[in-house]
């Protein structure tokens, strides 16, 4: 099986996209193995995951996401950004908005310009009961973890996946050491730890590290930090989030209770990759 692909990158995540829109449906039983091979950074192209695009039922497009390892899961925020740019550049959208089906619900992407795309991440949710949270929610989502004898408060929140958002004024090197210790905490075993520093009520800095065995969603993490900052009174409902060299824009629209994130994306390479069907 010879696969033509494009590789795109956004906010620290890279994804391989293969379109079957003008071809027969792929054999989905082969795709988890294909994703493992093509996403291998030593022997394959290298990526966080594989996106397969096919015809949708309710929408023109359906995206099937296969991580480099592990079972299928909802599309990370940065993968949605990459998919959005590819869809617009490929002429799959009639205007500046496209909706795409997934196995976990539809996602919506708006083209802001040729590089920046806005994704609708839905409503933030309570990790304990999956109930929606609004900016005006009178609910305490804060917990405390003991790391190396230091008690650190964090906000537990779900934005596609579960995050532990730690508000800190420490320097990045000290934050990274804490992040490594957090990753070994049983309390946080099922959550991605992200750290935020408040620059002002309109800007935050986001720090995120993850082991190579995990699949971090830095775009979703930035949105989770923004939501936690808003809930805890640190931030306005519209703000910028700096992650590494990326400048992201986050809006929590109270009327619709939707968390929107705008992020840049770029092409890395394209080519063809042969997958043995045996």
Backbone torsions as a table, in degrees:
resi	resn	phi	psi	omega
1	UNK	NA	114.8	-178.7
2	UNK	-99.0	119.1	-172.6
3	UNK	-113.6	123.7	173.0
4	UNK	-86.1	133.9	-172.6
5	UNK	-138.1	163.0	167.1
6	UNK	-126.4	142.7	177.1
7	UNK	-116.1	125.7	-179.5
8	UNK	-123.3	162.2	-173.1
9	UNK	-138.0	139.6	174.2
10	UNK	-154.4	131.9	175.5
11	UNK	43.5	45.9	174.8
12	UNK	90.1	-3.8	178.9
13	UNK	-115.6	138.0	178.5
14	UNK	-121.8	143.0	-173.0
15	UNK	-140.1	143.3	176.6
16	UNK	-98.8	129.0	-177.9
17	UNK	-116.3	129.1	177.7
18	UNK	-127.2	126.1	-178.1
19	UNK	-100.8	130.0	173.8
20	UNK	-113.3	22.8	-174.9
21	UNK	-64.1	-28.5	-178.2
22	UNK	-113.4	18.2	-179.1
23	UNK	-132.6	172.5	176.1
24	UNK	-63.7	153.0	178.1
25	UNK	-58.0	140.1	178.2
26	UNK	-72.9	164.0	173.3
27	UNK	-81.2	100.8	-173.3
28	UNK	-65.2	-19.8	178.4
29	UNK	-68.1	-20.9	-179.3
30	UNK	-90.5	-14.7	-169.0
31	UNK	-70.9	-37.6	176.1
32	UNK	-58.4	-41.5	178.0
33	UNK	-67.7	-40.1	178.1
34	UNK	-62.9	-40.7	179.4
35	UNK	-62.9	-42.3	179.2
36	UNK	-60.7	-39.9	-177.6
37	UNK	-74.4	-49.4	-174.2
38	UNK	-72.2	-26.3	-179.5
39	UNK	-87.2	-6.7	178.7
40	UNK	-62.8	126.8	-174.3
41	UNK	-80.2	-8.4	177.6
42	UNK	-101.7	-43.1	-173.6
43	UNK	-112.0	-7.9	179.9
44	UNK	-116.7	-154.1	177.2
45	UNK	-77.4	-38.3	179.4
46	UNK	93.5	117.5	178.6
47	UNK	-172.3	167.8	175.6
48	UNK	-77.3	-23.5	-178.3
49	UNK	-175.6	170.9	-178.2
50	UNK	-115.1	129.9	176.6
51	UNK	-110.5	121.0	176.6
52	UNK	-106.0	124.6	-179.1
53	UNK	-105.6	128.7	178.3
54	UNK	-133.8	175.2	175.5
55	UNK	-67.1	138.7	176.5
56	UNK	-93.2	177.8	177.5
57	UNK	-101.2	-54.9	179.5
58	UNK	-87.2	-25.1	177.9
59	UNK	-125.6	166.8	-176.0
60	UNK	-69.0	-19.3	-170.4
61	UNK	-133.5	142.5	171.1
62	UNK	-130.5	134.4	179.9
63	UNK	-109.9	129.4	176.4
64	UNK	-112.1	121.3	-174.6
65	UNK	-107.0	128.0	177.5
66	UNK	-123.7	109.5	178.1
67	UNK	-62.3	162.0	177.8
68	UNK	-58.2	-30.0	174.6
69	UNK	-147.8	152.2	178.8
70	UNK	93.2	177.6	-176.1
71	UNK	-77.9	171.3	174.3
72	UNK	-60.5	149.9	-179.4
73	UNK	-152.7	167.9	177.7
74	UNK	-58.2	150.0	179.9
75	UNK	-63.3	128.1	171.6
76	UNK	-62.6	156.9	-179.3
77	UNK	-57.5	-40.8	-179.1
78	UNK	-70.3	-27.9	175.3
79	UNK	-69.3	-36.5	177.9
80	UNK	-65.0	-40.2	177.4
81	UNK	-59.8	-47.3	180.0
82	UNK	-62.8	-44.3	178.6
83	UNK	-60.5	-39.9	179.8
84	UNK	-61.8	-45.2	-179.8
85	UNK	-64.2	-44.0	179.7
86	UNK	-59.9	-42.6	-178.5
87	UNK	-63.4	-43.8	179.4
88	UNK	-67.7	-43.9	-178.9
89	UNK	-66.7	-25.1	-179.2
90	UNK	-90.1	5.0	178.2
91	UNK	74.5	25.8	-177.6
92	UNK	-89.6	-2.9	178.9
93	UNK	-119.7	136.1	-180.0
94	UNK	-82.6	-21.1	179.0
95	UNK	-139.8	-149.0	-176.3
96	UNK	-90.6	6.9	179.9
97	UNK	-130.9	141.2	174.8
98	UNK	-137.9	138.6	174.2
99	UNK	-110.8	138.5	-174.2
100	UNK	-130.4	134.4	175.7
101	UNK	-78.5	148.6	168.2
102	UNK	-137.9	173.8	177.4
103	UNK	-72.6	-6.4	-178.2
104	UNK	-119.5	17.7	-179.4
105	UNK	115.3	167.8	-177.4
106	UNK	-82.0	150.4	174.7
107	UNK	-124.5	150.6	-177.7
108	UNK	-123.7	136.6	179.9
109	UNK	-129.7	135.3	174.9
110	UNK	-113.9	136.5	175.4
111	UNK	-85.5	116.7	176.6
112	UNK	-84.3	-44.7	171.2
113	UNK	-153.7	-162.2	-174.9
114	UNK	-74.0	-11.7	-176.1
115	UNK	-118.5	-37.1	-174.2
116	UNK	-100.1	133.6	-177.5
117	UNK	-132.7	142.1	-177.9
118	UNK	-106.7	128.8	179.7
119	UNK	-113.9	144.4	177.2
120	UNK	-93.4	110.4	-177.4
121	UNK	-91.3	4.0	179.2
122	UNK	78.3	-164.5	-179.7
123	UNK	-88.9	134.6	171.4
124	UNK	-60.0	152.2	-175.3
125	UNK	-132.8	157.7	175.6
126	UNK	-75.9	126.1	-178.2
127	UNK	-68.4	-20.6	-176.8
128	UNK	-78.0	-38.2	-175.1
129	UNK	-133.2	2.8	177.8
130	UNK	65.4	17.9	176.6
131	UNK	-77.7	146.6	179.0
132	UNK	-65.1	147.2	176.6
133	UNK	-117.6	140.3	175.8
134	UNK	-111.7	163.6	177.5
135	UNK	-58.7	-25.4	-178.7
136	UNK	-96.8	8.1	-178.1
137	UNK	-60.3	130.1	176.5
138	UNK	-94.7	73.1	-175.3
139	UNK	-141.0	141.1	179.7
140	UNK	-99.3	110.7	179.6
141	UNK	-101.8	9.8	-174.5
142	UNK	-86.1	138.8	176.3
143	UNK	-130.6	177.7	-179.6
144	UNK	-133.5	135.9	175.1
145	UNK	-119.4	144.1	176.7
146	UNK	-101.0	112.8	-178.1
147	UNK	-119.8	115.9	-179.9
148	UNK	51.9	41.0	178.0
149	UNK	81.7	-1.4	179.6
150	UNK	-106.8	128.1	179.3
151	UNK	-88.8	119.6	-177.4
152	UNK	-118.9	123.6	175.0
153	UNK	-77.2	147.8	176.3
154	UNK	-147.2	159.5	177.7
155	UNK	-104.0	124.6	179.5
156	UNK	-94.6	120.1	-174.9
157	UNK	-148.7	148.9	-179.5
158	UNK	-110.2	119.1	171.4
159	UNK	-130.0	91.6	-168.8
160	UNK	70.2	-57.2	176.0
161	UNK	-119.7	178.4	-176.5
162	UNK	-92.5	135.0	-179.2
163	UNK	-126.0	148.9	166.6
164	UNK	-111.8	108.7	-176.1
165	UNK	-96.9	119.1	-178.3
166	UNK	-108.0	118.1	177.5
167	UNK	-87.5	122.8	-174.9
168	UNK	-146.7	155.8	173.3
169	UNK	-111.9	13.2	-179.8
170	UNK	-71.1	161.6	177.4
171	UNK	-76.2	156.1	-175.6
172	UNK	-53.3	-38.7	-178.7
173	UNK	-64.4	-42.4	178.1
174	UNK	-67.5	-35.5	178.5
175	UNK	-63.8	-41.2	-178.6
176	UNK	-63.5	-39.4	178.3
177	UNK	-62.8	-41.7	177.9
178	UNK	-64.2	-39.1	-179.3
179	UNK	-61.2	-40.9	178.7
180	UNK	-63.6	-38.5	179.0
181	UNK	-72.9	-35.8	177.4
182	UNK	-61.1	-38.3	-177.1
183	UNK	-64.4	-19.4	179.4
184	UNK	-96.7	1.2	-178.6
185	UNK	-80.5	130.9	177.6
186	UNK	-62.6	-35.5	-179.3
187	UNK	-60.7	-31.6	-175.3
188	UNK	-107.9	17.2	-174.7
189	UNK	-59.4	-32.8	-176.0
190	UNK	-103.4	14.7	-178.0
191	UNK	-129.5	149.5	175.7
192	UNK	-91.3	123.2	-179.8
193	UNK	-81.3	129.1	174.7
194	UNK	-132.5	142.2	-178.3
195	UNK	-113.0	141.9	178.7
196	UNK	-132.0	141.9	172.2
197	UNK	-117.9	132.0	178.5
198	UNK	-82.8	117.8	175.1
199	UNK	-86.4	-42.5	174.7
200	UNK	-159.3	-177.3	178.2
201	UNK	-73.1	-5.1	179.1
202	UNK	-116.9	4.0	-177.5
203	UNK	-151.3	138.1	173.7
204	UNK	-131.4	156.9	170.3
205	UNK	-108.3	137.4	-175.2
206	UNK	-118.3	135.7	178.3
207	UNK	-127.1	130.3	-177.2
208	UNK	-147.5	130.9	173.3
209	UNK	-132.3	149.9	178.7
210	UNK	-148.9	152.4	177.8
211	UNK	-68.4	156.9	-179.4
212	UNK	-65.2	-17.3	-179.8
213	UNK	-80.1	-14.1	-177.7
214	UNK	-100.9	173.3	178.0
215	UNK	-119.8	88.3	-178.0
216	UNK	-72.0	146.1	173.5
217	UNK	-118.2	92.0	-174.8
218	UNK	-70.4	-32.1	176.9
219	UNK	-64.4	-47.5	176.5
220	UNK	-62.9	-36.3	178.1
221	UNK	-64.1	-40.2	177.4
222	UNK	-63.8	-41.0	178.0
223	UNK	-65.9	-38.1	177.6
224	UNK	-64.4	-39.5	177.2
225	UNK	-62.9	-43.0	178.8
226	UNK	-61.7	-45.6	-179.9
227	UNK	-62.5	-42.3	179.2
228	UNK	-65.2	-40.3	178.0
229	UNK	-63.3	-39.5	178.2
230	UNK	-66.4	-45.3	-178.8
231	UNK	-63.2	-34.6	-177.8
232	UNK	-91.1	5.3	174.3
233	UNK	81.4	13.4	179.6
234	UNK	-85.6	-25.8	-166.8
235	UNK	-133.4	157.5	171.1
236	UNK	-78.1	170.3	-178.7
237	UNK	-72.8	-13.1	174.6
238	UNK	-127.9	127.8	-175.3
239	UNK	-156.6	166.0	172.5
240	UNK	-102.5	145.3	178.6
241	UNK	-124.8	122.5	178.3
242	UNK	-96.2	121.8	175.0
243	UNK	-128.6	115.2	-173.6
244	UNK	52.7	-123.8	-179.6
245	UNK	-95.2	7.7	-175.3
246	UNK	-96.9	141.4	174.6
247	UNK	-113.2	113.5	-177.2
248	UNK	-109.1	153.1	179.6
249	UNK	-121.9	125.5	-175.7
250	UNK	-120.4	134.1	175.7
251	UNK	-127.8	132.9	170.9
252	UNK	-111.0	98.5	-176.8
253	UNK	-81.0	112.6	-173.6
254	UNK	-70.0	-33.5	-176.5
255	UNK	-60.7	-48.1	-179.4
256	UNK	-95.6	-8.1	-173.2
257	UNK	52.9	57.8	178.6
258	UNK	-124.3	139.0	176.7
259	UNK	-101.0	116.6	-176.3
260	UNK	-112.3	136.5	179.8
261	UNK	-129.6	129.6	177.1
262	UNK	-108.9	128.5	-176.2
263	UNK	-144.1	153.6	177.1
264	UNK	-84.2	157.2	175.5
265	UNK	-145.8	155.1	-178.7
266	UNK	-146.3	155.8	175.2
267	UNK	-81.2	141.4	176.2
268	UNK	-103.0	-50.1	-179.2
269	UNK	-165.7	172.9	173.1
270	UNK	-144.5	163.1	179.2
271	UNK	170.1	-156.4	178.9
272	UNK	-136.7	144.4	-175.4
273	UNK	-134.9	132.0	-178.7
274	UNK	-94.0	126.8	176.2
275	UNK	-114.0	121.8	176.2
276	UNK	-69.6	127.0	-177.1
277	UNK	-79.4	-4.6	178.9
278	UNK	-76.9	NA	NA
